[in-house]
Amino acid sequence: MSLQKNLSLIAITLAMLGCQMPAEHIQKTKSPQLTGFASLPANTFSEGPSSGHNIEGKNGFKPPFSSQPVQGFSAAIKNKDGTYTVMPDNGFGTQENSRDFLLRMYTLKVQFLTKNQSQQNIDILKTIQLKDPNRLIPFEITHQNTTERLLTGADFDPESMQQLKDGSYWIGDEFGPYLLHFSADGTLLDPPISLPDPLNPNSVLRSPQNQFNRYPSQYIEPLVQRSAGFEGMALSPDQMFLYPILEKPLLNSKDKQLIIFQFDVQKKQYTPNHYYFALNDKATNIGDFQMFNAKDGLIIERDATQNDINGYKKLIQIHLNAPQQLVTRHELVNLMQINNPHHLYPNQDVNDLGTKHQFMMPFETIEDIIIESPNTITVFNDNNFPFSSGRNPYKADNNEIIQIKLTHALK
């Protein structure tokens, strides 16, 4: 057979395959490339009171711990000086077992392992403690009667964060769910802002952990799933709007859809606009949401597996359509299929999963996106210390941070 006929046959075959394969499946055949890797060891601790008194040991770690673990990075932002500010969640997973976990933010200097850089390292440069000395929280907290009123994992479950030009932080909480506004030094600036029900203007949306529901006279039936409040929260490029998104569908939802809300930063109130994100059939929840222009952004979509080569862990590019409508979505990166030509993973263990030519993020809780440029993104893992063991079934996960070069620029 001639070369021309061979080429024609190949072209016809590819065309037929293209017609038969859905768009998301076609895109994932183009693997993005791992260009940077860094890891903060699981046994990293910061000064503070002992913690973990109400949890069981796991993965070789025996609580209580003499100080505060630096773990569970559930939100991250990039600073102008190249450092990252990261925020752990409520600590050990529940309100009941996290009263001794202090809610903090940490500034990290990250040196990535790259093609040209043979060493990786993460230094903790600064710690910011969240607190409520002005007594703005209208319900009882762990350190209720102290002067500083340091906040703990029994008070809030912070999962998403954005910083404004004035230096203040907006944080999305899962227990309320609430929006929380803090100064640059971690002082609460406003009372927690509850979430109005977009389908019932006379009510609010609450989770089973909402503190107001402790009082019978204020009880409202929870429609937000347990620990499924604001998992991700994007900020519009002009900093006029926040877009917090629920981690899972509402309990009364008939469809597998998540609600994206719009919050006016200047007015400090929700707008009537909201949007819907339809989960993939294999996904159970989302991990983060960031925007790169006024209408387009990225969402981490995932299932609840760990240490499973068949796990569903993806970055989805979305476009906001008209309010009250579904967003348009398409797959951008399969986090279980990342090309690793430069072998960017140090200290290989025989039981480590997904660290060779095909790099994987086989974690249950992949929770942070940084859009570094139109071609490069950074992704952080929440290691749920000491419980998660997604990379190695016999070891507690580290806090891994990776950089990925996309197959095409965001636009």
N, C-alpha and C positions, 0 to 999 in steps of 0.2 A: 504494500500500500504506500502511495506517495506521501511525502511530508505534508503537502497541501491538504490531502484528504484526512490525514491524522489530525491536523490542526482544526479542520472543519468538524470532525467527529467530537473532539474535545470541547469545542465551542458549543455544539448542540447539547452535549451532556451537561455542561455547566449551566446552560440556559434552562434545561429541564429541571435540574436540581434547584436552581434559583426560584423557579415557579412553585416548587413543591415545599420549600422550606420557609417557615415564618421568619419575619424580619429579625427578631431577637436571636433566633438560632443562627442566622447568617452572620450577624455581627460578632458573635462570640468566637467564631473561628479565627478572628484577628486578635491575637493575644497582646495585651499591653505588656510593657517591660518593667521589671523591677530595677530601679536605678539607685535606691537607697534603703538601708536597713539599720535600725537601732533598737535597743532593748534595755529597759530598766528592770533589773532583777526583782523577782517576786519578794525577796526578803529585804526590801528597801523600807526604812522607817524614818520618821521625822520626830523631832522633840515633841513631848506632850505627855499627858497622863496615860496610864496603862489602858489597854483596850482589849476587846474580844472576850470579856468575862462571860458572855451569854451565848457563845458558839462552841461547837464541837471541833476538835482537831481534824485536819484534812491534808492529804498530800505531804505528810511529813512535818507539818507545822502544828505545834501544840500551844493553844492559847491558855491563859491570857498572855498578851504581848506587853512588853515593858513600856512601849510608847505607841505612836500612831503609825499604822502602815500607810505608805504612799501607793495607793492602788485604785483600781476601778475607774480609770479615766473615761468619764461619760460625756465630757465636753472639752473642746479645745479651740483656741484662737491663735492666730499668728500675730506677733508684735512687730512693730516697725524695725526694731533692732535685730530681727531674725530669730529671736527666742519664741517659745510657745508658752502660753498660759493654759494649764489643764485643770480640770475640776473633777475630782472623784464624786461618786454618787453618795448614797446614804451610808455606805460602809459595808455592812455584813448582810444586807438583803431585806431585812424587815424592820418595821418600827420597833418591835419588841427587843431585838437583839443588838440594836445599834445606838443605844443611849450613851455609850462611852466612845463613840466615834465622832470626832470633831469635823465639821464641814469646813473645808479649806479649798484654796486654789494654790497651785504651785507654778512658778515660772521655771521653765526648763531650757537649758542650752543643750542642743542636740548636735552631735557630730555623727553623721551617717557613715556607715560602711558603704563605699561606692566602688566603681570600677577603678578609680584612681586614689581612693583613700582606704588604706588597709586596716584601720582601727575604727571602732565605733564607741561612742561614749555619751552618757546623759548626765549632766550636772544639774542639781536643784539649786537655783540662785535665790529664790525668794518664796516666802510663804505668806498667804493672806488668809486670815481667819474670818469667817462670816459670823456676824454678831448683831444683836438688837439692843444696844444700850438705851435707846430712846423709847423702848417699850411700845413698839408699833404693832406687834403681833397680838391679836385680840383673843388668843387662847393660851392655855398653859403650855410652857415649853420645859425642857429638861432642866435648864439652869434658870428657872423662873425668877428666883429671888436673889440672884447675884447682880453685881454692878454691871459687868460686861455682857452678861446674858449670851455667852458663846453658844452657837447653834450646833446641834448634833443630828445624827442620822435618825433619831426618833422624832425630830421636829419637821424635817423636810427631806425629800429625795430629789436633789438637784441633778438633772439629766441633760440640760442644754443651756447654752450661754452665748451671749453676744455683748460686745463692748462698744459704747458710743464714743463720739469724738470728745465729749466732756470727761471721759475716763470712767464713767459709771458703767455698771454691769446690769444687764437684764438676764435673769435666770428662770428657766422653766422647771417646774416641780411636778413630781408625779403623784404625791399624796393628796393634794387638793382636788384636782390640779390647780396650781396657782402660778401667776407670774410674780417674780420677786425682783425688786430694784435695789441695788447696792451701790454705795460709793466705791471709789477706787481703792479705799483701804478696807472694804468689806463690811461697812456699816449699813444696815438696812435703812433705806430712805423713805419708803412708803409702806403702808400696811399691805399684806398679801392680797393680790387681786384675783378674785374668783372668776370662774369661766362661765359666762352666760350660755344657756342652751339655745342654739340658733333656731331650733324648731319649736321652742316654747319660751317666748320672751319674758314670761313671768317667773322663770325658774333658772337654776344654775345646774351645771354638770358637776357631779362629784364622784369620787372613787370611794370604795369601802373604807379607805384609811383617812378620809376627810375628818378633821378634828371637830368641825361644827356638828357633825352627826353624833357626837358623844352626848349632846343635849337633846332630849326628846322634843322639846318645843321648837328646835331648829332643824329637825331631821328632814332630809330629802332623799328619796330613793336613789342609791348610786347607779348610774348608768355607764360610768367609766370603769373598765375592768381593773382589778387589783394590780397595782404597780404598772399601770398602762396609761399614765397621764402624758405630760409633754416630754416625749423622748427626744425629739428634734425641734430646732427652732431657727429658722433662717432670718436674716436681716436684709432688707432691700438695700441696694447700693447707695441710695440717697439717705439712708438711715431714718426714713419716715415711718416704715412699717416693720413690725415683727410678724413672722409667719410660724407660730407654734403648731406642731402636728402631734396628734395622739399616737401612741405606740401601736395600739390595736383598735379594732372596731368597737363601737359601743355595744353594751350588752343587749340592747334591743334592736341592733342592726340586722336587717334581713340580707344585706349584701356584705361582701368581704371588702369593705371600704373604710378608709381612715379619713378623718376630717382635718383639713388644714384651715386654721383660723387666721384672721387678719387683725392686728392690734396697732392702733395709732399711737406712736411713741410720744408725740407732743401732748396729745389730749389724755394720754394714759387710760385709754378705754378701747374696747373692741369695736370694730366697725361691723356693719351688717354682712359684710362679705365673708364667705367661706368657700372652700373648694374640697373636692373629694379625690383621694388617691386610691385606686383599685389595686389591692394586693395580688401578686401572682399566686396561682393555685398552690405552689410549693412553699410559699412564704407564710410566716405567722405574724411578723411584726416588722417595724422599721428601727433603725439605729441612729440616724442623723438626717438633717436637712440643711443644705446650704444653697444660696443663690449666687449666680455669677453675672446676672443682669436683672432687669426689672421683672422679667417674666419667666426666666429659665433657671433651673437649679438641679442639684444632685441629691438623691435620697439613697441611704443604705437600706437595702431590703434583705431580709434574712429569715432562716428558720431557726428552730431551737436546738439544733444538733451541735455537737462538738466532737472533734477527733473522728470525723466521718468524711471519707473522700467524696461521698455523694451529697454532702451538705449543700444547701442553697444559700449562697452569700454573694450578693451582687450590688453594684452601683447602678442606679437607674437615673437617667436624665429625664427631667420632666419640664413641661411647659404649662404655665397657668393660662387656662382658657377663661371664659366668662365666669363670674362668680356663681356659686351654687352648681357648677358643672364639674365633670371629671377632668382632671388634668391629663394631658397627653404624656405618654411614657414610652421610653425605649431603653433597652439594655445598653449600658456604656462599658462596664467592666465586670467580668466574672472573676470574683476574688478567689476562686478556686482554680483558675487557669491563668496564671501570670507567668510570662516568660522570664526566666532567670538565667540569662547566658553568662553572667559574671559570678555566679555562685555566691550571692550576697547573703550568706547565713553562716555565722561563726559557730564554733564548738558543736559540731554535729554529734547527735546522739543517735544510736541505731534505732530508737523508738520514735524519733521525731517525724512527724507527718508533714509532707508537702514542703520540703526545704531544698530540693535539688533542682533539676532543670525546669520543672514546673512548680512554681511556688504557689502555696495555698495559704489562706487565712481560715483555718478550720475551727474558728472560735464561735461560741454561742453568742457572745455580745461584742460585735464590732461596732463602735459607737461614735467615731469622730472622723469628719472630713475637713481638710484644709485645701482650698483651691489655690495652689501656689501660682499658677499661670494657666493660660488656655491649654497648655500641653502637659502640665504636671500637677498631680494631686498627692496629698499626704493622707494616710489613713492610720488611725490609732485603734488599738484593741483595749477593751475593758477586761481586765484579767480576773475580776471577782475574787480577789485574794481572800482566803486560801483555797477556794472551792473549785475553780475551773481548771481543767487539764485538757484543753483542746489541742495543743501542739504535741504533747506527750502524755499518754494516759497514766504515767507513773510520776508525773511532776506537776507542781503548781505552775500555771502559766505566768510568764513575765508580761510586763507592759510593752508590747511590741509596737513599733512605729515604722511604717514603710512609705517609700515614695515610688510613684508609678508614672511612667511616661505613657501617655495615651497614644492610641493609633492614629487619632486625628484631633485637631484642636477643637475646644469647646467654642460654640458660636450660637 
